[in-house]
Every structure is written in structure tokens, then in C-alpha cells.
Amino acid sequence: MSKKKKTIEELLEEAVVPKEEQTYEVPENWVYFKFTSIFDVQGGTQPPKSQFVDGEREGYVRLVQIRDFSSDKYKTYIPNTQKLRKMKEEDILIARYGASIGRILTGLSGAYNVALAKVVYPKGKVDKKFLFWLLKSEHFQIPLMGISRSAQSGFNKNDLSYFKMPLPPLNEQKRIADKVERLLSKIEEAKQLIEEAKETFELRRAAILDKAFRGELTRKWREENSLEKKEVELINGNQSIESNSPYSIPTTWKWRKLKDVASFKNGFAFKSKDFVEQGIQLVRMGNLYKNDLALDRNPVYMPLDFDEKIIEKYSVKNGDILLSLTGTKYKRDYGYAVRVEGVEKPLLLNQRILSLNPNFMDEYIFYYLQSSVFRDVFFSFETGGVNQGNVGSKAVESILIPIPPLEEAKEIEKMLNNLLKNEKETLKILNVEDKLETLKQATLSKAFRGELGTNDPREENAIELLKEVLQEQVK
């Protein structure tokens, strides 16, 4: 017995969200509808990896995966069969799994895999650009993140049936999409300008430090203070190193190895099986972010009653300078000097982090470890595989540092403090990425509540548009 088709009235009653159940208040000529009443999602297919090839071949089609929307580096092709789910460049897809869940993607063609779901929508009734931005807004993203199943198991069509979405008249959809794109492009332009400004500040900071450790920053000061002929006093009787010096320095300066001007300590290989929820925090590589100590990033703790000798030996104290010895090769996200300051709680030094304590000229040595002069030499010792880079602690100890007379070192410290303080304050002003992201979300939020000033109340109510879409289902 064939299933009886529902009438347009029945479909409309199921599709429309009553006013008291609507997520937000919208203009009178808009309508709220349930996502799956007019939209469908089609999951992709997953052919066996044994069929994957790297290059184009006759009878093959590109297999589109989430990562392909960020890079063409890993293009994959599979045999073209009728079983595959296909997509065109203009199609809109949703990432279904893992950390990418909820990403809204478009612009590629081929066969898409199971980690993606294509959105099927009534063309001519719903504007594509409007739908793209609607899916990126809180109307779709918040309920998606609230689905109780794990991010790894993803979502299915039934999960989306409860989502409540606003629908304006068709011309208003187009106006909203156009205005959203104009506003967001301005935000992106601002973001780009800020990134360029940051790069300029980083380059200027690097240039200042470079001049400092070549003696150029204090050249005039040396002349005025008659230090052109006053050599640095060597410490502990160690001789300076003249051969194999990286570059020329003033005649009053001397090259020394870092191990001659500071004491070093390697971290300990604490085991994850011993980690606890509260106790003594480990300083791990992820906590050393550029030149800042970020203890709130994925904190890990050891028990308070852990081996006393190990706790004593590997404790981190205020004034310690820390260097991570392992990181991502192409990013060079390690080897930054971070000084521990103002930390009241006890900390422990984890493996692949080097602790350094200057014997003298503390500030001068700390600045040197932040310079490109030091980092260039540091990375000349880099080993490791394709992605992960490593630098040995012994290599760091052997790196040369230019040592000026004590009076000049103090002058360099003073000059760098003044110059770089201004740079740091300016960079703080430029750290507005979070605010720009909030502004983007606020723009989308206003757009789909009818608050962008684009709505024309004289236009036909969107309920008529919804009826037209549902009428197709009755045929």
C-alpha cells in the first residue's frame, strides 16, 4: 500500500516554527522554518585507500576531503563510478567530523568523502550566498555544537531536523548576502592591515636587536664615553674566542660561548601516567609561546608527593630563562627565550626544555636570546624529520655571544628597554584578532535577525515562498 502524500497545509504546519518557539525576533514578513523541511544533507562516500592515486588519470575523479579546501598539496584521485557522491564548485558542504565539524565549505568539484555532507536546497527560492552565510551564523553553528554525540561520530540528517532557521523574502536574502560580504570584506581588510603592521613591528624589533649585538646601537655612546679602547674584562680567566666568530664586533668586545656566561639545566622526562588533576604544574613546550610563558595552555600536573629529589632538581624559579628545543620545522615555533617572572606557584621543568641562568649581565643575555642573531645560529644546529625539528642542549651551550664591557652592556640594556617597551605597547594595541572575530559573528547575528537595515516590509511575506517550496513536495 503506497504511503499517502501530505497536503500543503500539513507540510506547512510541520515546517513553520510557532512565534513563541522562534530563537530570535525577526521582521514580520520573515518566517521561521525547521531545517529539514526544505533542506536536505547528503553524506559522501568513502572508497578504499587501495584505490587512491596521486595524479589525474582517465576514468578517475578527484576525491574531495576537508583538508583540500585549505590546500591543493594532497590531491587524491579515485575510479569514477556511479556509487560516488559528486559535488560541483557552486555546491555548499558541511564538515561532519572531528575538529573541523561545522565548517562551511564551497568552491571545489569532484567526489566528496564521508567527512563531508552536501546541502541540497531549493534553488531559485533560497539564495546560495544567503544560505552559505546563514550556515556560518549562530542559527546553525550553536545548535550543531550542542549535538550530544561526539565530534568524532559527527551528525546526521535527523540531528538537523530540530534546527530553527529564519527565511526572508528572496530579494531580502540577496540584499543580506551582499551586505554581509561587503561588511566582512572590510573586517578582513582590517585584519590584513593589522597583520602587515605586526610584521613591520617584528622586523623593526629584530633590526633593533641586531644593531644592539653588533655594537651599532651604542657606537655614539662609546665615542662619547671614551670606551673605544677599553676592552671587556674576561671572567674566570677564560679566553675570548676570535676564530670562527659569526661577524665583526667592536674591538672592545669579546666573543664567548653561552656555557661560559650562564649555567644550564635540562628538563626531566615526566611520564603521563603520573599526571594528576591538581599538584605541581609542568612547564611543557606548549607553555612557551613565542617570548611569553602561557601557563594556562593545557596545564598538566605532577603529584605534590612526587620524588622529592626530582622536584628539587627540576624546579623552575623566577628569573630562569627557558628555551624549547623541539618544534615544527617549517613554523620554527620553538627556540624562543621565555623568562619566568612573577610566578608564585611551584613549577617543574619538562623534557626538551632548557633552563638557562646568566652568571652576569642578565638582561643583556636575555635580550640576546630573543634576537635573530641567536635564532639563526640556533636553527643552524637543527636536526629531525620532515616536520619535527630538534636542537640539542650541547649545541645551545656552544653558541657564541658577543660580550661588551659592563658599562656598555648596561647602556644597551637601558636603550633596548626604552625602544622595545614602545614596540610592545603598540603590539598590544594590534592584538585584536578576537575582537575582529567577535565583530564578524555580531555582523552575521544581526544579518539573520533582520537588523542590517536592508529589509523592505512592503515585500511579500516569506511564508508564500515557503509554500512554493513545499508545494513541490506535494507534486
N, C-alpha and C positions, 0 to 999 in steps of 0.2 A: 504494500500500500504506500503510495507516494506521500511525502510529507507536505502538508498544506502550507502554502506560502502565506506569510504575514501581510496584513494590509498596511498601507502607508500610515494610517493612524496608529497602528500597533508599533510599527518601527519607530515612528516619531516619539511615541511615549517612552520607548526604551532608550532612545538616543539622547533626548533632551534632559539636561540636569536641572531640577527644580531650583528656583531662585534661592531658596533657603539653604541649598546644598552647594551653591557655587563657591569656588575658592576665593574669588575677589569680585568686587562690584565692577561691572563693565557698562558701557553705554547701552541705552535702551534698544538700539537697533542691532545689537550683537546677540549671539546665542551661545550658551554653554552646551557642549555635547560630550558624550563618552567616546574615548579614543577609538575603540574598535568598532564603533557604529558606522564609521565611514572610512577608517584606515585599516590596513592590514599590514602585517610584517611577515616576511618570508625569509627563513633561515637559509644559510648556504649549505654547500656540500663539502665533504672532506675526502678527496681521493687519497689512496695510499701514497706514502712518500716515495715508494719504489717507482712511481710514475713521474716524479719531479725531474725536470731538466732545467738547465740554467739559461739556454738560449732559445730564440724563436725557431720553430720548426713547422713544416707544412702539416696541417691536421692537428696542431696544438693551439691552445688558447692560454692567455695569461691567467694565473691563479692569483687573485687579489686578496691580500691579507692586511690586517690592521697596520702593520709596520710600513706597508707600501705607500700609505698616504703621507708619510714623513720623508721617505727616501726611495729612490729607484735602485739602491745598492744591491738589493736581494731579489731581483726579478726572478720569478719562477713560472714555468710553463707546464701544462698537463695536456693529455689527449683530450680533444674536443668531442664530447659525447652528449647525447640527448638528456642524460641524467643530471647534468650540471645545472646549477642555478646561475643565470647570467645577469650582468648589470651593464648599463650604459653610463657614459660620463655624466649625464644630467641626473642620474638616479641619486637618491638620498639613502644612506645606510647608517645603521646604529651599531656601535661596538657592543657585543653581548657579554664579554667575559673579562675577568681579571682587573688589573689596574686601569685599563682603558674603557671599562664599562661606561656607557652613556656618551662616548664621543660621537659626534655627528659628522659624517664624512661624505664627500662627494668629489667628482672630478676624474674618476678612473673607469675603465671598462674592462670586461673580462668575465671570468667565473669567480664568484666570491666564496670564501670558505665558511665553516660553521661558526667562526667567531664574529661573523657579521650578519645582520638582518636587514633586508631591503624594505623600505617603507613604500607600500602601494597606496596611492591616494587618487582621488577623483580629479584628473587634470581638467582644467577649464572651470572648475568650481573652487579649487584651492590653489593659490599661487605658490609655485615651488619655493621661491625665495622666502616668502612668508612662513611656509612650513619649516624650512631649514632653520630659521631663527627661532621659531616657536619651540622646536625640539631642543634648542640650546638654552631655552629660558627655564625659569624655576617651575613653570607649569608642568614640564616634562621631567626635568632633572631631579627635582626634590622627591616626587613620588618614586622615581626609579631607584634612587639611592635608599629609599625606605623599604624596598622589597626585602622580605626576611631571608630569602635564600642567599647563600654565599655568593660573593662576587665571582668565584670560580665557576659556579654552576650556572651563572647568568640568569636571563629572564626568558619567558616565553610569551606568546600572544595573550594567553589568559591573564597573565600578570598585568598587562596593559589595559585590560577591559575596564578597570576601575579608575583610570586616569581621566580627569575632567579638564577639557580644553576649551578656550574661547574661540569663537568663529565670527569675524566681522563680515560685512558685505565684501564682495570680490574687489571692487575698486579701492576700498579701505585697506584690504590686505596688501595690495600693491603699493599704496602710499606708505603704509607702515614699513614694509620691507625696504623701500627706497630710503626713508628717513633713518632707519636703523643702520643701514650700510653707510650712509653719509656720516652719522654721528660716530660709529665705531671706527671708521677710517681715520677720523680726526684723533681719536684716542690712540690708534696705532701709530699715527704720525708723531704724536707727543711721546709715545713710548720709544720710538726710534730715535728721536732727538735726544731724549734722556740717555739712551744707551750710548749714543755718539759722544755726548758730553762726559759720560763716565769714562769712556775710553780715552778721551782727551786728558781728563784728570789723572788717570792711571799712567799715561805716557809722561805727563808733566812730573808726577811723583817719582817715576823711575828715573827721569832725567836729573832731577834734583839730587837723588841718592847717588846716581852715577858720578855727578860732579863732586859730591862730598868725598867719595872714596878714591878719587883721583887727585885730590888736593886742589881742585879748581875753585871750589866754593870759598876756600879760605886763603886764596892766593894774595889778595889785597891785605888781608889781616896779617899774614906772615910778614909782608913787607913793612907794614906799619909797626909791627911788634918785634922787628929785628930777629926773626926766627929762621931766616933763610940758611943760616949756618949752624943752627943748634940742633944736633942730632938727638933722636929719641934714645932714652936710656934703656938698655936691654935688661930684661928681668931674669932673675935666677941664673945669670951668666950665659943664657942660651944665645947662640949666634944668629944673626939675621940670615935670611935666605935670599941671595941675589940671583942665583941661576934659576932658570925656568920661571921667572916671575911673569904674571899674566900681562902686565902693562907697566908703563913708566909712572913713577910716583916722585914726589919732591925728594930732593937729596937728604932732607932731614927725617924722612920716614923710613921705616924698615918693614920688610915682609916677614911674617911669622906664620906658623901653622896654627890652626884653631886649637889643637890639643895643647899648645904651649901657652894659650891665653885663657883657657877655660877647662873645667872638668866635665866629663861626660858620663852618662848613665843610660844603659839600655833598659827597655821595659821588660816585663815578665809575661810569659805565655799563660795567662789565667785561662782556665778551662770553663766552657759554657755550662757544663754540668754542675758547676759550683755556684752559678749565678742565683741571686735571690732578689726579691722584690724591693727590699729595703736593706741598707747597710752602707758600706763604703763604696762610693762611685768609682768606676774605672774611667780613666781618660783614654778613649779609643780614637782611631783615625777620623771617624765621622764627627768627633767633637772639635777637631781642629779645622775650622773653616776659614780659608784664606789667613788673615792675620788676627782672627778672633777666636776666643775659646767659647764654644757653644755647648755648654753642659746640658742644655735642655733637649738636645737632639738624641733621641733613642738612648736614654740613660740605662746603664747596666750596673749592677751592684754585686759586691762580694760580702760574705757574712762578716759581722763585726768580730767574731771569734775565730777568724781565719788565722793561719800560721803567723804568729807574732813577728818572727824574723823576716818573713817575706813582706809583711805590712810595713815594717820599719824600713827595710831596704828600698822598697819601691814606692814609698810615699812621695807625693808631689807637693811642693811647698810654694808659697808666694815668692815670686822672683825667679822661679825656674823658667827657662826658655825651652819650649817643646818644638820638635820637628817631626812630622810624619815621614816615614821612609818608604811608604808604599802607596800607590795610587793609580789612576788611569793615565796611560801613556799619552794619548792624544790630547787629553784635557790638561795634563800637568797640574792636577788638583792636589798635589802634595808638595812637601818641601818648604811649606810656609812656616815662618817663625812666629810662634804664639807665646806671649809672656803671661804667666799666671799672676793675676793681681786681684786683690780684694776678695779672695775666696776664703770663706770661713770654715766650710765643711772639709773633712779629710778626703783626699783623692789618691788613687793608685795608678801607676804608670803601666799601661798595657804594652804588649809586644809590638814591634815595628814602629815604636815611637822613641825618639832620642831626647833625653833631657840634658840641657847644657847650662852650666853656671859659670859666668865670666869671673876671672880672678881679679880683674880691674876694668875700668872703662865700660861698665855695664851697659849704659845707654848707647854708647858708640858701637859696641859689638852687636847689640840687639838691632840697631838700625842697619848694620852691615848685612845681617842675616835676612833682612827684608829686601835687600837690593837685587837688581837684575845681575849685578856683578857676581854676587854669590850664587844666585839661582842658575846662571849659565854654567858655572863650574860644577855645581851640584848635579845638574842633569847630564853633564858630560860623563858621569860615572853610572848612568842609568843602565840597568840590565832588565831581564824579564822577557815575557812572551809578547804576543801581538798586541794585547790590550793592557795588561798589567805591567807597571814599571816598578823597579826597586832600586834603592841606593843603599849601599852598606854603611854602617856606622863608622867603620875604619876609614872609609873614603871621605866621609864628612870631616873627621878629625884631621885629615891630611890637607884639607883645603886651606889655601893661603889667604891671609887677611893683612891689609896694609895698616901699620900702626904708626900714628903720628906722635909727636911729643905730647905729654899730658895736657899742657895748656891749650894746645891746638885741638886736641880731642874734645875738651870741654867746650871750646868755641864752636866746633862742628855740631856737638850735641845741642847747644843753645840755638844755633841757626836752624837746624833741622826741626827742632821743637816748634819754633815760630812759623817756619814755612809750611810744615806738614799739618800743623794744627788747623790752619786756614783751609787747607785742602780737605781735611777730614770733615770739617764742619759743612763745607759745600757738598761733599758726597752724601752726607746725612740728608740734606735737603732733597737730593736727587733719588734717594731710596723710597720711591713712591709706587713701586710695582703693585703692591697690594691695594693701594688706593685706586690705581687705574683699573685693576680687575674688578674692584667693587663698583666703580663707575660704569663699567661695561654691563655688569649684572643689573645695576639700577636702571640703565637705559633699556635693557630687554624687559625688565619688570614693568616699567612704565608703558612700554610699547604694547604689551599684551593685556594691559588694563585699560587701554584707550586713553592714555594720559600724555600722548605726544602732540596733541593739538591737531591731529590730521583727520579726525572723524567728522563726517558730514551727517548730522541727524536726519537730513531730508532723504537720504538714500533708503532704498527698500530694506526691510528687516532681514537679517541673515537667516531667519527661520525659513524663509522662502527658498534660500539657497540650499539649506539643509534638506528641505522637502524634495528638491530636484535631485539631489544626490541619492536620497533614499528611494525615490521613485524608480531609479534604475535597478534597484534590488527587487522591486515588485514584478518587473517585466519577466 
